[in-house]
Amino acid sequence: MPGAKGATKLSNICVYCGASPGNRPEYALAAQVLGREMTKRNIGLVYGGGSVGLMGEISKTVNGEGGRVLGVIPVELQPVEVSGESVGQTILVNDMHERKAAMASAADGFIAMPGGFGTLEELMEVVTWQQLGFMQKPIGLLNIEGYYDGLLSFVDEAISAGFIRPSNRSILLHSSNPAELIDMLQAYEPAPSLISTLRQESKVAMEQSQQCRSPKEMSTCQLEFNNHHSLS
Ligand SMILES: C/C(=C\CNc1ncnc2c1ncn2[C@@H]1O[C@H](COP(=O)(O)O)[C@@H](O)[C@H]1O)CO
């Protein structure tokens, strides 16, 4: 079953999270628990650099526990008055696109903690890469205090409305427990990519249309063609 078994070696996890702390103490606490759990398992942190908000909580925790921290920050965001002091190793990049590419290539998996537009944008980019098959790395939501319940309901709505394939729901792993979420990332097995699925469906449809010779066969073939092109 896609998204369930297999094994992914996680040397580094990229954590997307708020540049703000949020207004519940549970968010910062979860960042600390996640940081400790990663370090305990010798998994390094890749993040957006700086020390503001939850980004600061997790990076300072990992660094304080003796773990590896890699911050990737655009030149414009680097000043201390914008993003605070970074800990660990820092890579300076020119812009946000370069940053996301560098963060994604340095990591073997991704976790989104509570955050705002920046977190969502980073998360949705890797989900899209995964869906299309440009990337095959596990992605999880650390769903603290039900923060991501709304997003998960939205995904179900998009599936019902025919915009997301049901098989792609498993791209977004989720748990409220950091240790359990890392276990899920490690066990992840990618679903077939949309590109390979579409090519396979098109091949089947072509083969069937070549078998359609008489008008009677045509209507049966048309039905099968339609079935193959409905979302699965
Ligand atoms: C706007 C504020 C601080 C700006 N400082 C940032 N420093 C480093 N990285 C940032 C910063 N702001 C956003 N990011 C990136 O986006 C994600 C967080 O954005 P969100 O909108 O808070 O979710 C994070 O993963 C970074 O990569 C003061 O709030």
The ligand as an SDF file (V2000), in Angstrom:
LIG
                    3D

 29 31  0  0  0  0  0  0  0  0999 V2000
    8.4320   38.1230    9.3000 C   0  0  0  0  0  0  0  0  0  0  0  0
    9.2540   37.7170   10.4660 C   0  0  0  0  0  0  0  0  0  0  0  0
   10.4870   37.2060   10.3730 C   0  0  0  0  0  0  0  0  0  0  0  0
   11.1640   36.9820    9.0710 C   0  0  0  0  0  0  0  0  0  0  0  0
   12.2460   36.1120    9.2630 N   0  0  0  0  0  0  0  0  0  0  0  0
   12.4070   34.9290    8.6480 C   0  0  0  0  0  0  0  0  0  0  0  0
   13.6230   34.4010    8.7530 N   0  0  0  0  0  0  0  0  0  0  0  0
   13.8700   33.2280    8.1720 C   0  0  0  0  0  0  0  0  0  0  0  0
   12.9340   32.5270    7.4690 N   0  0  0  0  0  0  0  0  0  0  0  0
   11.7100   33.0100    7.3580 C   0  0  0  0  0  0  0  0  0  0  0  0
   11.3960   34.2410    7.9280 C   0  0  0  0  0  0  0  0  0  0  0  0
   10.1110   34.4760    7.6640 N   0  0  0  0  0  0  0  0  0  0  0  0
    9.6460   33.4410    6.9460 C   0  0  0  0  0  0  0  0  0  0  0  0
   10.5970   32.5180    6.7480 N   0  0  0  0  0  0  0  0  0  0  0  0
   10.4490   31.2230    5.9970 C   0  0  0  0  0  0  0  0  0  0  0  0
    9.0650   30.8820    5.8850 O   0  0  0  0  0  0  0  0  0  0  0  0
    8.6990   29.9500    6.9030 C   0  0  0  0  0  0  0  0  0  0  0  0
    8.0070   30.6700    8.0270 C   0  0  0  0  0  0  0  0  0  0  0  0
    7.0560   31.5610    7.5050 O   0  0  0  0  0  0  0  0  0  0  0  0
    5.6590   31.7400    8.2900 P   0  0  0  0  0  0  0  0  0  0  0  0
    4.8780   32.6620    7.4080 O   0  0  0  0  0  0  0  0  0  0  0  0
    5.9610   32.3190    9.6180 O   0  0  0  0  0  0  0  0  0  0  0  0
    5.0520   30.3880    8.3660 O   0  0  0  0  0  0  0  0  0  0  0  0
    9.9570   29.3390    7.4700 C   0  0  0  0  0  0  0  0  0  0  0  0
    9.9680   27.9070    7.2900 O   0  0  0  0  0  0  0  0  0  0  0  0
   11.0800   30.0380    6.7270 C   0  0  0  0  0  0  0  0  0  0  0  0
   11.7260   29.1760    5.8310 O   0  0  0  0  0  0  0  0  0  0  0  0
    8.6380   37.8880   11.8130 C   0  0  0  0  0  0  0  0  0  0  0  0
    7.5310   37.0490   11.9570 O   0  0  0  0  0  0  0  0  0  0  0  0
  1  2  1  0
  2  3  2  0
  2 28  1  0
  3  4  1  0
  4  5  1  0
  5  6  1  0
  6  7  1  0
  6 11  2  0
  7  8  2  0
  8  9  1  0
  9 10  2  0
 10 11  1  0
 10 14  1  0
 11 12  1  0
 12 13  2  0
 13 14  1  0
 14 15  1  0
 15 16  1  0
 15 26  1  0
 16 17  1  0
 17 18  1  0
 17 24  1  0
 18 19  1  0
 19 20  1  0
 20 21  2  0
 20 22  1  0
 20 23  1  0
 24 25  1  0
 24 26  1  0
 26 27  1  0
 28 29  1  0
M  END
$$$$
